[in-house]
Amino acid sequence: MKIKEINNIINAVYPLISEDYSDCNPKVELHKNIYERLSGVKGMNGTACAQAEYDWSSNTIYIYTSKMMCDEDIIR
């Protein structure tokens, strides 16, 4: 999926979900994959990659765009 499509889904669904969790409201960041996010090197790849993760210390949801294949992947 393209980044614009992913952002459109997040913008449509996230406000509805976050209503139930108004005390934490994490921010959402998009990255190609975990390797690129953690290394800071554009184009960095590896063999395993999660679809997304939540970082408790920064209250951030990281969504890895290379693993988003459909609307359901993003919403989950």
N, C-alpha and C positions, 0 to 999 in steps of 0.2 A: 504494500500500500504506500501511497505517496504521503509525505509529511503533511501536506495540506488536508488530505482526507482524514488523517489521524487527528489533526488539530480540530477539524470540524466535529468529529465524533466526541472528542474530549469536551469541547465547548458546549455541546448539546447535552451530554449526559452528566458530566462532573457536578454541575450545580445541583442537579436533582439528588445525586448521591450524597453530596456534602451537607445537604440540609439535615441529614440524620446524624452528622458528626460535626456539628458546629463548634465544638470545643477544641478541635485539632486542625481542621482545614489544611492539609498538607499541600505544598506547591507541587506542580507536575513539571518534570523536565524530560525532553526527548533526546535520546542519543542513539546512534546507529547500533552500538552493542556495548557490553560492559567493558571490553578491552579498550575501546576508544575512550570511553568516559573516564576510566581509572588512570590510563596512561597519558591522556591529553594529546595523543598522537593521532591525527586524522588518518583514517584508513587502517588502523591497527585491527587485526583479526586474531581469532583463536578458534579452537575446536568446539568449545561448549559455550552456550550463552543462554541466560534466562530470558524470559519474555519481559519481565519487569521486576522491580524490587522496591522495597520501602526502607528508607533509612530513618530509624527512630531518632538519632541524634540531631539530624537536620530537618526532620519532619518533611521529607521529600519523597515523592514517588518518581522513580526513574522508569521510563518506558523505552524499551529497546526496539526501535523502528524496524530493524531487519527481521524481527520475529513476528511482526504484526501482519497477519494474513487476512483477517476479516474483522468486522465490527465487534464480534463477540470476544476476540482476543484482547482488544483494547478495553472493553468494558470490564472484563475480568480483572 
